[in-house]
Amino acid sequence: MEKEYVIADHITGEDIKRVREALKMTQRELAAFLGCAVRTVENWESKEGRITGPIVTLTEILLRKPELARKLELPANELKLRLWYMYKNTVCTVIDVDELSREVMIHNYIGNPLYRAFGVNDMPDFDDYEEFLESRCFPRERDKMKFELKKLDIPFYDPVMIIEKTQGRMAEDDFWIRIER
C-alpha cells in the first residue's frame, strides 16, 4: 500500500502571501529562500486560481514550522574570513573567523554533531579552529611535505592556503570546505 499525505492538492496566491507574511519576509527574501525569481513570487501572490506543484508541500511545511526558515538564515559575516563546512551538497557549519584578533564564530545548520565542524562544541576558540583546519590538511610533519607544498604551489605550510587549493577534501571522505574572503 502506498503512503498518503495530508496535504492540499493546491494553494492560492493568498496562501503564498500568508506564508510570506508569517515568515516576515519581503517578496525578494521569499524568492531568495525558495531559489526562484522575485517575479515568480509576485505572480503566485497575484494569481486568482489554483497553484500546484512542490510549492504546495513547502507552503504546508512552512505554515506548520515557520522557525525552519529562521534556522536556515545566514547571518552577515562580521569577521574577515568565512568557511563553509560541507557534507556533499549540504551546509553543515559556517565558520566566521578574524585571524588577527583570533575570533571565531560558528553557525551550525545540521543537528547531528558527527556532521558539524566542531562536533558538540558550539563555542570553539581559535585553538579549536586551528586544530580543525589542520585536520582537513595533510599533517604538518608529513614526509616529503615540501614536495606536496610545491605541487600545490604553496610556499609554506598554511592550512588555509592548503584548503583553498584542496577544498579540505580527504580520501574516501565526502566533507569539504569552501572559503570566502
ZASERO-26745 format. One record per residue: residue in one letter; x, y, z of N, C-alpha, C in turn. Coordinates in steps of 0.1 Angstrom, whole numbers, padded with zeros to 4 digits, always signed. Example, Ala and Ser with C-alpha at 12.3 -4.5 7.8 and 13.67 -1.06 7.14 Angstrom:
a+0132-0057+0078+0123-0045+0078+0132-0033+0078/s+0128-0022+0071+0137-0011+0071+0129+0000+0079/
//
This chain:
m+0008-0012+0000+0000+0000+0000+0009+0013+0000/e+0006+0022-0009+0013+0034-0009+0009+0044+0002/k+0019+0052+0006+0016+0062+0017+0008+0073+0011/e+0000+0079+0019-0008+0091+0015-0004+0102+0025/y-0006+0114+0021-0002+0125+0029-0013+0135+0030/v-0014+0142+0042-0025+0151+0045-0020+0165+0040/i-0020+0167+0027-0015+0180+0022-0025+0183+0011/a-0028+0196+0010-0038+0201+0000-0032+0198-0014/d-0041+0197-0024-0036+0194-0037-0033+0208-0045/h-0036+0219-0038-0033+0232-0044-0033+0242-0033/i-0028+0254-0036-0029+0266-0028-0033+0277-0036/t-0035+0289-0030-0038+0301-0037-0027+0312-0035/g-0029+0322-0043-0019+0334-0041-0020+0339-0027/e-0032+0339-0021-0034+0344-0007-0026+0335+0002/d-0026+0322+0000-0018+0313+0008-0003+0316+0008/i+0002+0319-0004+0016+0323-0005+0019+0335+0002/k+0010+0345+0001+0012+0358+0008+0011+0356+0023/r+0002+0347+0028+0001+0344+0042+0014+0338+0047/v+0020+0329+0040+0032+0322+0044+0043+0333+0045/r+0044+0341+0034+0055+0351+0034+0054+0361+0046/e+0042+0365+0049+0040+0374+0060+0042+0367+0073/a+0039+0354+0074+0042+0347+0087+0057+0346+0089/l+0064+0345+0078+0079+0344+0079+0085+0358+0080/k+0077+0368+0079+0082+0382+0080+0092+0385+0069/m+0089+0380+0057+0098+0382+0045+0092+0391+0035/t+0100+0398+0028+0096+0405+0016+0095+0395+0004/q+0089+0400-0007+0088+0391-0018+0103+0387-0023/r+0112+0396-0022+0126+0393-0026+0132+0383-0017/e+0130+0384-0004+0135+0375+0006+0129+0361+0004/l+0116+0360+0002+0110+0347-0001+0115+0341-0013/a+0117+0349-0024+0123+0344-0036+0137+0338-0034/a+0145+0345-0026+0158+0340-0024+0158+0327-0016/f+0149+0327-0006+0147+0315+0002+0143+0303-0006/l+0134+0305-0016+0129+0294-0024+0137+0291-0036/g+0147+0300-0039+0155+0298-0051+0148+0300-0064/c+0139+0310-0064+0132+0314-0076+0133+0329-0078/a+0127+0333-0089+0128+0347-0093+0117+0355-0085/v+0120+0368-0082+0111+0376-0075+0097+0376-0083/r+0099+0377-0096+0087+0377-0104+0078+0365-0102/t+0084+0353-0099+0076+0341-0096+0067+0343-0084/v+0073+0349-0073+0066+0351-0061+0055+0362-0064/e+0058+0372-0071+0048+0382-0075+0036+0376-0082/n+0040+0367-0092+0029+0360-0100+0021+0351-0091/w+0027+0344-0082+0019+0335-0073+0010+0343-0065/e+0015+0354-0059+0006+0362-0050-0005+0369-0057/s-0003+0372-0069-0014+0379-0076-0023+0369-0084/k-0020+0356-0084-0028+0346-0091-0041+0344-0085/e-0052+0344-0093-0065+0341-0088-0068+0326-0086/g-0063+0318-0095-0066+0304-0095-0058+0295-0086/r-0057+0283-0089-0050+0273-0081-0035+0272-0085/i-0027+0271-0075-0013+0269-0077-0010+0255-0072/t-0003+0247-0081+0001+0233-0078+0016+0231-0079/g+0020+0220-0075+0034+0216-0076+0041+0216-0062/p+0054+0215-0062+0061+0213-0049+0059+0225-0039/i+0056+0237-0045+0053+0248-0036+0042+0246-0026/v+0033+0237-0030+0021+0234-0021+0027+0227-0008/t+0035+0217-0010+0041+0210+0001+0050+0219+0010/l+0058+0227+0003+0067+0236+0010+0059+0246+0018/t+0048+0251+0012+0040+0261+0020+0034+0254+0032/e+0029+0242+0031+0024+0235+0042+0034+0233+0053/i+0046+0229+0049+0057+0227+0059+0060+0241+0066/l+0061+0251+0058+0065+0264+0064+0053+0270+0073/l+0041+0267+0070+0030+0272+0078+0030+0264+0092/r+0034+0252+0091+0035+0244+0104+0047+0246+0112/k+0058+0249+0105+0071+0251+0111+0078+0264+0106/p+0073+0275+0109+0079+0288+0103+0094+0290+0109/e+0097+0284+0120+0110+0285+0126+0121+0279+0117/l+0117+0270+0108+0126+0264+0099+0133+0274+0090/a+0126+0284+0085+0132+0294+0077+0143+0302+0085/r+0139+0305+0097+0149+0313+0106+0161+0305+0109/k+0160+0292+0110+0171+0283+0113+0181+0282+0101/l+0176+0285+0089+0184+0284+0077+0190+0298+0073/e+0186+0308+0081+0192+0321+0077+0207+0322+0079/l+0214+0329+0070+0228+0330+0071+0231+0344+0076/p+0236+0345+0088+0239+0359+0094+0250+0366+0086/a+0250+0379+0086+0260+0387+0080+0274+0383+0086/n+0284+0383+0077+0297+0379+0082+0304+0392+0087/e+0306+0393+0100+0312+0405+0106+0327+0403+0107/l+0332+0391+0104+0346+0389+0105+0352+0388+0091/k+0365+0385+0090+0372+0387+0077+0371+0375+0068/l+0369+0363+0074+0370+0350+0066+0358+0342+0069/r+0352+0336+0059+0341+0327+0061+0344+0313+0054/l+0343+0302+0062+0344+0289+0057+0331+0282+0058/w+0328+0275+0047+0316+0267+0046+0320+0252+0047/y+0316+0246+0058+0320+0232+0060+0308+0223+0055/m+0311+0216+0045+0300+0209+0037+0301+0194+0038/y+0290+0187+0038+0289+0173+0036+0282+0171+0022/k+0289+0166+0012+0284+0165-0001+0279+0179-0005/n+0265+0180-0007+0260+0193-0011+0252+0200+0001/t+0254+0196+0013+0247+0201+0025+0256+0209+0033/v+0252+0222+0036+0259+0230+0045+0257+0225+0059/c+0269+0222+0066+0268+0217+0080+0271+0228+0090/t+0282+0235+0087+0287+0246+0096+0293+0257+0088/v+0289+0269+0092+0295+0281+0086+0304+0287+0097/i+0317+0289+0094+0327+0294+0104+0332+0307+0099/d+0330+0318+0108+0335+0331+0105+0347+0333+0114/v+0357+0339+0108+0370+0340+0115+0377+0353+0112/d+0383+0359+0123+0392+0370+0121+0405+0365+0127/e+0414+0362+0118+0427+0356+0123+0435+0365+0131/l+0435+0378+0128+0443+0388+0135+0438+0389+0150/s+0425+0390+0152+0420+0391+0166+0418+0377+0172/r+0420+0367+0164+0418+0353+0169+0403+0350+0173/e+0394+0356+0166+0380+0355+0169+0373+0345+0160/v+0365+0336+0165+0358+0325+0158+0343+0326+0162/m+0335+0325+0152+0320+0324+0154+0315+0313+0144/i+0307+0304+0150+0302+0293+0141+0286+0294+0141/h+0281+0288+0130+0267+0287+0128+0264+0273+0123/n+0258+0264+0131+0256+0250+0127+0242+0249+0120/y+0242+0243+0109+0229+0241+0101+0225+0227+0101/i+0230+0218+0109+0227+0204+0109+0227+0200+0124/g+0217+0191+0127+0216+0187+0141+0226+0177+0146/n+0230+0168+0137+0239+0157+0141+0253+0162+0143/p+0258+0161+0155+0272+0165+0158+0283+0159+0150/l+0280+0147+0145+0290+0140+0136+0292+0147+0123/y+0283+0156+0119+0284+0163+0107+0288+0178+0109/r+0290+0182+0121+0294+0196+0124+0309+0197+0124/a+0314+0209+0121+0328+0211+0121+0335+0209+0134/f+0328+0212+0145+0334+0211+0158+0326+0202+0167/g+0318+0193+0161+0311+0183+0169+0301+0189+0178/v+0302+0186+0191+0293+0191+0201+0297+0205+0206/n+0309+0209+0203+0314+0222+0207+0308+0233+0200/d+0299+0241+0206+0292+0252+0200+0299+0265+0201/m+0310+0265+0209+0317+0278+0211+0332+0275+0210/p+0337+0271+0198+0351+0268+0197+0359+0281+0198/d+0371+0279+0203+0381+0291+0204+0390+0290+0192/f+0400+0299+0191+0408+0299+0180+0417+0287+0179/d+0421+0281+0190+0429+0269+0190+0421+0257+0184/d+0408+0257+0188+0400+0246+0182+0399+0248+0167/y+0398+0260+0163+0397+0264+0148+0410+0259+0141/e+0421+0262+0147+0434+0258+0140+0435+0243+0140/e+0431+0236+0150+0431+0222+0151+0422+0216+0140/f+0410+0222+0139+0401+0218+0128+0407+0219+0114/l+0413+0231+0112+0419+0233+0098+0430+0222+0095/e+0438+0220+0105+0449+0210+0103+0443+0196+0101/s+0432+0193+0107+0426+0180+0105+0421+0178+0090/r+0419+0189+0083+0414+0189+0069+0426+0190+0059/c+0438+0189+0064+0450+0190+0056+0459+0178+0058/f+0470+0177+0050+0480+0167+0054+0487+0172+0066/p+0493+0162+0074+0499+0166+0086+0511+0175+0084/r+0514+0184+0093+0525+0193+0093+0538+0186+0093/e+0538+0174+0099+0550+0166+0099+0552+0156+0088/r+0543+0157+0078+0543+0147+0067+0557+0145+0060/d+0560+0133+0057+0572+0130+0050+0571+0137+0036/k+0581+0143+0032+0582+0149+0019+0571+0160+0017/m+0569+0168+0028+0559+0178+0029+0562+0189+0018/k+0575+0193+0017+0579+0203+0008+0575+0200-0006/f+0576+0187-0010+0572+0182-0023+0557+0185-0025/e+0549+0181-0015+0534+0183-0015+0531+0198-0017/l+0538+0207-0009+0535+0221-0010+0539+0226-0024/k+0550+0221-0029+0554+0226-0042+0543+0222-0053/k+0538+0210-0052+0527+0205-0061+0515+0214-0060/l+0512+0220-0048+0501+0229-0047+0504+0243-0049/d+0517+0246-0052+0522+0259-0055+0520+0268-0042/i+0523+0263-0031+0522+0270-0018+0536+0271-0012/p+0541+0283-0008+0554+0285-0004+0558+0279+0010/f+0547+0277+0019+0550+0272+0032+0537+0266+0037/y+0538+0259+0048+0527+0251+0054+0517+0262+0060/d+0505+0263+0054+0495+0272+0059+0482+0264+0056/p+0475+0260+0066+0463+0252+0064+0452+0259+0056/v+0450+0272+0057+0440+0279+0049+0444+0279+0035/m+0457+0281+0032+0461+0281+0018+0460+0267+0012/i+0463+0257+0020+0461+0243+0015+0446+0240+0012/i+0438+0244+0021+0423+0242+0019+0418+0249+0008/e+0423+0261+0005+0419+0269-0007+0422+0261-0020/k+0433+0254-0019+0437+0246-0031+0430+0232-0032/t+0428+0226-0020+0423+0212-0020+0408+0211-0015/q+0402+0222-0011+0389+0223-0005+0388+0214+0007/g+0399+0211+0013+0400+0203+0025+0395+0189+0023/r+0395+0184+0011+0390+0171+0008+0400+0160+0012/m+0395+0150+0018+0403+0138+0022+0399+0126+0014/a+0407+0116+0013+0404+0104+0006+0392+0097+0013/e+0383+0092+0005+0372+0085+0010+0364+0092+0020/d+0362+0105+0018+0355+0114+0027+0347+0124+0019/d+0334+0126+0022+0325+0135+0015+0324+0148+0021/f+0333+0152+0031+0333+0165+0037+0343+0174+0029/w+0339+0186+0028+0348+0196+0021+0346+0210+0026/i+0354+0219+0022+0353+0233+0027+0354+0243+0016/r+0345+0253+0016+0346+0264+0006+0350+0276+0015/i+0360+0284+0010+0364+0296+0017+0360+0308+0009/e+0355+0318+0017+0352+0331+0012+0361+0341+0019/r+0367+0350+0012+0375+0361+0018+0367+0374+0017/
//
